[in-house]
Amino acid sequence: MPQKEAVSTPNAPPPLPFFSQAIKCQGMVYCSGSIGVDPKTSKLVEGGVADRTAQSLKNLAAVLEAAGSSIDNCVKVNVFLTNMEDFAAMNNVYAEVFSKEPKPVRTCVAVAQLPLRTDVEIECIAHL
């Protein structure tokens, strides 16, 4: 049976007690959803969806680095938006972060509500 290992870093917001920031298993890193919370203040960053997208991706990058991987190793990304009118603003930030080829596969869906009433949440899977 494959061993799984929890990943934790103070450089990203702490997870709630019932999940991990990420799990390493069989050469892959599975990251929990990340919202635009500043790990230093534990509050959502101010501004618009682009600001929270950038923070969410910074948080994921910190978790991936703690796991021994990087944002460049992402193979799958899921983006959740509360308003699809925010797609272009989110996508502009996303495109800056994921500029290297090959780009990860991605799904982007609209949802009714997200934690802390944020407008974007992002999760990913990366290889080690």
C-alpha positions, 0 to 999 in steps of 0.5 A, spaced: 500 500 500 502 506 498 504 511 503 502 518 503 505 524 507 502 530 509 505 537 507 505 543 512 508 550 511 507 556 515 508 560 509 501 558 507 495 559 511 494 553 516 489 548 514 482 547 518 483 541 523 480 536 518 484 536 512 491 537 510 495 543 506 497 537 501 499 530 501 505 527 497 503 520 494 507 516 489 511 521 486 505 526 486 503 532 490 495 533 491 494 540 494 487 542 497 484 548 495 487 555 496 484 562 497 487 569 497 488 569 504 495 572 507 498 567 511 501 573 515 494 576 517 490 570 516 485 575 512 483 575 505 487 580 501 484 586 499 482 588 492 479 584 486 479 577 484 486 578 480 489 580 487 486 574 490 488 569 485 495 572 485 495 570 493 492 563 492 497 561 487 503 564 492 500 560 497 500 554 493 507 555 490 509 555 498 505 548 499 509 545 493 515 548 495 515 545 502 513 538 499 519 538 494 516 540 488 514 547 485 508 551 481 512 549 475 511 542 476 503 542 476 500 537 471 492 539 473 489 545 476 482 546 478 479 554 479 473 555 482 470 562 481 463 565 484 462 569 478 464 567 471 465 575 469 471 574 473 474 569 468 479 574 464 482 578 471 483 571 474 486 568 467 491 574 466 494 572 473 494 565 472 497 566 465 503 570 468 504 564 473 503 558 468 507 561 463 512 555 461 510 549 456 507 545 457 502 548 461 498 544 466 491 542 464 485 546 467 478 546 469 474 552 471 467 552 474 462 557 477 460 555 484 455 559 488 459 560 494 466 559 497 470 560 504 470 566 507 466 569 501 472 569 497 471 570 489 476 565 487 479 558 490 484 554 486 487 547 487 492 543 484 496 536 483 503 537 481 509 531 480 515 531 485 
